[in-house]
């Protein structure tokens, strides 16, 4: 399986993650702070699982359902994902 090229660019990945979070909470992507915790935007557990599912589909990788709790900001999540094989 080919690695998703988005996983090779932390900046591109962070912008995409900000767009996903913004869409989930009905904000503009520019209003999303990559260093703010996801819960700051009101993401509950159901929304977090939905976002993880979107990440799996968009990136083509299997992810743990607790991913957003283990990496609670876009910056920490992108750092994990860009290091993943």
Buried (B, 14 or more C-beta within 10 A) or exposed (E): EEEEEBBEEBEBBBBBBBEBBBEBBEBEBEEBBBEBEBEEBEBEEEBBBBBBEBBBEEBEBEBEEEBBEEBBBBBBBBBEBBEEE
